[in-house]
Amino acid sequence: MLNKFELEKRVTDAFLRSKGLIQFKLIKPEGDPPDIIAQIGDKLIGIEVTLIHSNQSQLRLEKNYSKIFIRVKELLAKSGVNNLVIRVEPEIIKGLHREKCSEVIANACLGNLDKIGFNRTELVMNPFLGIKKIVAFRAVEEGIIITFDSRSNSYGPLRSSRIESVIEGKINKLNKAKQEAPKQHSLLNENWLLMTIEGTFYSNYAGVADDRISIGLKNCYDRVFVYHERKNWIQELEVMLNAV
């Protein structure tokens, strides 16, 4: 199992390559922040890596459905299905019956295999309490992928308010680190903040709501990015001081 630094190194490597960079070296810093030091040419860039979530209620919802989706994969694999993408639009309820939900999703796919092609196919609406809709399509590569439906309004772009709170927290952390270890930080040419969306259910996100972010603190990061690990898109944010 990868440790914290190895995980951050992996995502930073993927991010830099997505930016078109090939020649670079990733170094473990003496302190935190930054999480990673990237040597790019003659520059040393401190990169703070953080995973960004939309909100806590969504995290709880995903935790519940992740167990359902694992069970669906097991049921479909037993039936010989091995190249399907399934998207479920959930609803937030208490007392979710996980096993029944798993069976409903699997049966909806198995009962409609003959009409599922490479285009998005709507299978069923409101089949069971906790599920609003199930859609599916064939995958080119072998494997079963189950996510939330990207057309659900609950899983739209990442909201500016969530991004703002993450940036402000990281600014406070970096300013404190600079005060405690000024010599170490003086060696860095730039500081970047890299907010990542991991390749789980967040693969549905197509971007952020606004790439101009207004915060209540002076920004100490030279560049701020949001990076999608699975889809490899990058959005650089313009971070401004809120004048109000």
N, C-alpha and C positions, 0 to 999 in steps of 0.2 A: 504493500500500500504506500502511495506517495505521501511524503510529509508536506507541510505547509509550503516550504520554499520550493520544493519540486513541482507542486501544483501551480504555484505562481509563476515559476520559470516556464512551465509548459504553455500556459495561456499567454504569457508575454512573448514567447517565441512565435506562437501562432499569430498573435496580433501584429508583430513587426513584419512577418512574412506577408500578411494580408495587406500591409501598407506598401509592399513591393520591395522591402529591404531584405538583402541576402547576407551581406557581410556585416556581422555584428557579434559581440561577445556579451554574455550575460554573467554577471558577477554577484556573488552573495555579499551584501553589505555588512558592516560591523554592527549597525543598529537599525531600528525600525521606527519611523520610516526613513528611507524608502524600503519597499519590499525587495526590489531588484535594481541593480545598476546595469544599464546597458551602455556598452562602449561601442559607439557608432563613429567610425573614422577617428578623429582626434577629440571627439566630444564624449563626456561622461554624463549620462542622463539618469537621474533617479526616478524610478517609476513606482508609484504606489498603486497596488492592485486591490480592487475591492469588488465583491459580488453585489449587484444591486437587485433588489426585489421591489415589486410594485407596492405591496402593503401586506400587513400581517394576516388579514382575513383571507387574502388570496393564498398565502403560504399554507394556512390551515386547510383550505379547500384542496390544494394540490396534494397535501400529505394524505388526506383521506382517499382521494381518487388514484394516487400512485399505487396504493395497495390493490385497488380494483383493477387497474390496468395491468399490473403484474399477473393477476389471476386470469384476466382475459387472454393474455399471451399464452399462458399455460393451456387453457382450454382450446384455443385455436391450434396450437402446435400439436396437441393430441389428435386433432382432426385432420392434420396434414396441411394446414394453411401456412404458407411461408413467404408470401410477398404481398403484404397488405398494409395500407396506411389507414388508420381509423381516427376520426376526430369526433369528440363527444362534447356537446354543449351541456354543461351541468347546471344544476340549481342548488342553492345553499339550503339545506334542510338539517334538522336535528334527527338523530336516530337513523342515519343512513344504513340501509341493509346492503352491506358490501358484496356478499356472496350472490345475492339475487341480482344486483346491478351487473356483476361480472357475467352472470349467465345470460341476462337480457342482451348485453352488448355482443357477446359471442354468438348467441343464437340469431341475432339480427344480421350478423355478417354471414354466418353459415347458411341461413335461409335465403340469402340474396346473392350468393357467390356467382350465379350464372349471369347476373346483370351488372356486376361491379366491373368496370373497365378502368382505363387509365385516366378518365375524367372524373371529377368529383361527383359522386352519386349519393343522393339523399336516401337513406334506408328507412328511417322511421322517425315519427314525431311523438314526443311524450309517451314513450313505451312503459315507463316505470317511474315512481316517485324518486326524484334525484337526477333524472335525465330528461332534458328538453328535446334533444335531437341527436341522431347518430348519422354520420356521413362516412363514406369510405371510398378509396380508389386503389388500384393496383400499383405496387411499387416496382420500379425497374429492377432494382437489386433485391436479392433475397433477404427477407427479414420482416418482422412485424413491428410497426411503429404506431403507438397510440398517444395522441395529444388532445388538448382541448381544442375546440373548434375556433379557428382564427377569426371567424366572422361574428363571434359573440362579442357584444359591446364590452363585456366585463374584462376582455383580454385585448384591449386596444393598445395604443402607444403608451409607453411609460410616461407618467405624469410629471410635470415640471416640479411640483411641490415635493415629490419624493426625491428627485435628483438634487434639488436645492439642499435638502437636509443632509444628504450624503456628502456633498461638496463642502458644506460648512463644517461638518464634523472632521473631515480630512484636513481642512485648512488649519483648524485648531491644533490638530495632531502634529502637522508639519511645523508650524510656528514654534510649538513647544520643543520639538526635537532640534530645531535650529538653535534655540537658546541653550539647550543642554549640551550640544556637541557642535559648536560653531566651526571648528577646524575641519571636521569630517564633511560638513555640508558645503564648506567653501570650495571643496575640490570638485563639486558638481557644476556643470555648465548650465543645466536646466533641470526642472522638476516637472514630471508629467503625472496626471491622475488618470488611471485607466479603470473605468467602471465597466464590468463585464456582465453580460447576460448569459448564464450557462445554458448548455444545450439540452435542457429538459423541456418542460411544458412552455418555457419562455421562448421556444423556437417559433411560436406563433407571432411574436412581436415583429413588426415591420420597421420600427424606428422609435424615436422619442417624439413627444407631443410638440416640443419647441426646442430648437437648437440655440436659442438666445435665452440664457438663464440669468435671472436677477437675484442677487443674494445680499445679505446684510453685512458681509465681511469683505475686506480687501483680499482679493485672490492672490495667493502666493505661488500658484502653479502656472507654469509657462504655457502649458497646453492641457486641455481636459477632453477626454474621449469617452464615448460609449461604444463598446465592442460586443458584437454577437458571436459567440464561440462557434455555433453550428453553421450559421449562414454566412459568416465571415464578412458582414458589413460593418463599417466603421462610421460613426458620426462624431465630428469634432464640434465641441460646444463653445460658444462665445459666452464667457462668464463676466457679467457686469456688476458693479456695485450699485445696490439699490439706493437711489437718491432720496427716497422718502424717509 
